[in-house]
């Protein structure tokens, strides 16, 4: 590939280079910032050519550097920094103007330069196989600049020193002598009270009840918005997700009493092949570009701006939340002189190792997880409530979303959550045995799709009996809505399991419940009696036992039990000895505790083939029909504690 030479004629400057890696991955093989040692100056020139060029400026002293840039360099910018001191500050404020994240060497991902700065911009080999370039004052002015070339193409320049005669509202910053070394743009000077570019990369602005969401990043992001409809039904009349190019903004109105609203940004998205929560590197949501209005809360890590308008005391409450971790700097401005909430620091590069990530294609950390999302304590039971809605008013105690027990009605005293902690989509299902006298079923669908790292919550009757929840894998309901529509766990009815016969095809890991049972206790267990298809755990919020099978039993499953297998040949299940029909007669089998083996005395665990494989790996689980004798099969919790239960698939081992 042909490579072009880049030449700078510099005076008393700290030049800098930035390439938008979201546009193209090719970058110049040269530092993103360097020092020029000359003492005085008033201008710099940028010359681009395939051959070495001489200085075109009649100014001395002078210096220059030469380096190559890719022939298809895209969204590249070069600018100069003035009045720099990197000894005390390695951040964006280390220079009087033009400073960048990273100090002398600008961060290749976020080191775009603090306005005001005169910027030379390029996109080489663009549309029509043309090079596009300009001298930009969109970020204001800090030095005269010119782009020359050796092919007779137009010369772009701003040869005038705009600082001295800059209008007073735009003038600055000022050096130690009081001289103006820059001239801000009207936008950066915030003349209309609605700043497009601030210290934060993502800003959100409240003006009356008009919201402006600004992408001040030098790369494309995909903002998203969610309203907790369980708190209030009023939602903004605007899409729940959109694409925002660099330095762009949108404005829309929100209800004057908007409650539990959140806005965040998504990074590195591709909705063409995956319209689900994993379509973005972070912040993705159910629904793809347009987040689902009911479940599209955003996959952590994500910096979240949260609002409850007209809350207690007729006040608006707002915050920048890092409870879901961090993925971009963010700021909430307003036009009434109220406090400005922000997180203006890029937390990714210095994020502690256990929290760092995810990482982009270059290995750069574009997020910093919270300790909760990083699951440092091994028990992220909060995730049944994936989103955290801002409180309507400051109240003592934990945030609402972490408080899982809600007494909504006398007959519905429990909140259940189902969380998919797997990195792939599953299809949870629920069944209630209505043959139990007086039984009541949850008022929730019996089957649904759950994207990676998503959750749902729903109420269950306080006397729910013989209830079970499980997950289905590798489902396709388009051509076969029956029990074989999934590789395992499928049910009569397809996606929504039949409430009378949709019990699930083995193998399947089960979470089983009988609430308000004998002795006024809740009974629950993780059952492998129907075999295994996913790790599973049952959490609660009142300190009762937590049964689990957190081990993937598929890969090491004994050969007679192994399967079914996915398209790659990987075992996504492990049958029980009964389901595998090892005895040849399931109606009279020690593996099934059937026929002449249908009592605890005649069906001990020692007579069940491969019992030890399941019980040794998952000692808390129910491993065969009469496993109560193990003492670690069925668990209970006092019903008067009104526990909320969370079923997690793929919990941390």
Secondary structure, 3 states (H helix, E strand, C coil): CCEEEEEEEECCCEEEEEECCCCCCCCCCCCCECCCCCCCCCECEEEEECCCCCCCCCCCCCEEEEEEEECCCCCEEEEEEECCCCCCCCCCCCCCECCCCCCCCCCCCCCCCCCCCCEEEEECCCHHHCCEEEEECCCCECCEEEEECCCCCCCEEECCCCCCCCCCCCECCECCCCCECCECCCCCCCCCCCCCCCCCCEEEEEECCEEEEEECCCCCEEEEEEECCCCCCCCCCCCCECCECCCEEEEEECCCCCCCEEEEEEEEECCCCCCCHHHEEECCCCCCCCCCCCCCCCCCCCCEEEEECCCHHHCCEEEEECCCCECCCEEEEECCCCCCEEECCCCCCCCCCCCECCECCCCCECCECCCCCCCCCCCCHHHHCCCCCCCCCCCCCCCHHHCCCCCCECCECEEEEEEECCCCCEEEEEEECCCCCCCCCCCCCCECCECCCEEEEEEECCCCCCEEEEEEEEECCCCCCCHHHEEECCCCCCCCCCCCCCCCCCCCCEEEEEEEEHHHEEEEEEECCCCECCCEEEEECCCCCCCEECCCCCCCCCCCCECCECCCCCECCECCCCCCCCCCCCCCCCCCCCHHHCCCCCCCHHHCCCHHHHHHHCCCCECCCCHHHHCCCCEEEEHHHCCCEEEEECCCC
